[in-house]
Amino acid sequence: MQDDTELKHDYTGLTPDLVLAAIESAGFETSGRLLALNSYENRVYRCELEEGGAVVAKFYRPDRWSNAAIAEEHAFALELLAQEIPVVAPLVFDGETLLQYGGYRFSLYPLRGGRWPDLETREDLNWMGRFIARIHNVGRSKLFEHRQQIEIKRMGEEPAAWLQQQGFIPSHLQEAYSTLAVDLLAEIRAAFERCGNYNVIRLHGDCHRSNILWTDDGPHFVDLDDCCNGPAIQDLWMLLSGDRQEMTGQLCDLLEGYEEFAELDMKELNLIEALRTLRMMHYAAWLARRWDDPAFPLAFPWFNTNAYWEEHVLELREQLSRLQEPVLVV
């Protein structure tokens, strides 16, 4: 692997010819047919092979993760695969999973199909609960050393401050957003205080339906790019939706499966709405930080308009009310 100083700092040079050449540098003969897959943080391609079949090539966003952080992601995926937990892990070449070509870091994966899960039945939610519990049992064996941790400062305080400092919040909403952010962060801190000390483990970290594919054999995860350290509830709350009654039922079904393999500390239920709020705040800042990437205005044309920020403030106000409600009881 070449020295990091030789790496590119944007995607300008990532042409189809370079992508194909990178895949062929790993020993594959490509047919020349590429399909860009939905991915904005990284660039991901389905590449057909001359002998049949296909591989998936993931080119990592320059300057985002260190080599050590990516290595931990790959090692976690391979640990899970070794325990027969259905995740799509990177292919290994002479002991290496992180490859480099033309100034870009990339990894290759086997192509796995499936559909997004509905998660509308008790059986499906039980299945997901068992799946996540098995991941957490592996995650409890040690912590990441080079990856991020779920924390209020990184996901709430810094994004809110950055959006205001960089002038993304429209002038007519600046006071409303500023005071709302203060109130939200106070409620989030209170939720973490009610929870108290919790067991920090390795997590998937971004456990929503778009990262899950379902087949007749059950679910499998296709992306561990945001794996991190944090509380177990982080990998469960994103599968909850609807009103309070609906979420309570979904949570009960998830935990019924989860607790076949692991035990969830119920005090972590205090964190559900706090974590949801942090994700909302972090997501808005993530879009803003990536706005100079040409792919983002094309993919998110509704972002950074007055209408978007007005809706964002409204959603955060609704979230403030949720933070003040009693915790879900199962």
Secondary structure, 3 states (H helix, E strand, C coil): CCCHHHCCCCCCCCCHHHHHHHHHHCCCCEEEEEEECCCCCCEEEEEEECCCCEEEEEECCCCCCCHHHHHHHHHHHHHHHHCCCCECCCCCECCECCEEECCEEEEEEECCCCECCCCCCHHHHHHHHHHHHHHHHHHCCCCCCCCCECCHHHHHHHHHHHHHHCCCCCHHHHHHHHHHHHHHHHHHHHHHHHHCCCCCEEECCCCCHHHEEEECCEEEECCCCCCEEECCCHHHHCCCCCCHHHHHHHHHHHHHHHCCCCCCCHHHHHHHHHHHHHHHHHHHHHHHHCCCCCHHHHHCCCCCCHHHHHHHHHHHHHHHHHHCCCCCCC
